[in-house]
Amino acid sequence: PFVETLGSGAKFVPASPAWGQIDASLILPTMFQEIVSGRKDVAKASDDAAKKMDAAFTEAG
């Protein structure tokens, strides 16, 4: 169960204040939508998402 997973020390997201900004900005869902819709290929969509996440982590320090 989920509670046992938490108890074993599993980590689901980076322990960074930036993750809240990344999550709220819908960076990953947007990346998936761009790929599935064909607007961008995997390389371009993931590169764009990585740049946005890098900026958020840098800004958060």
Beta strands, then each sheet from edge to edge (+ up, - down):
end
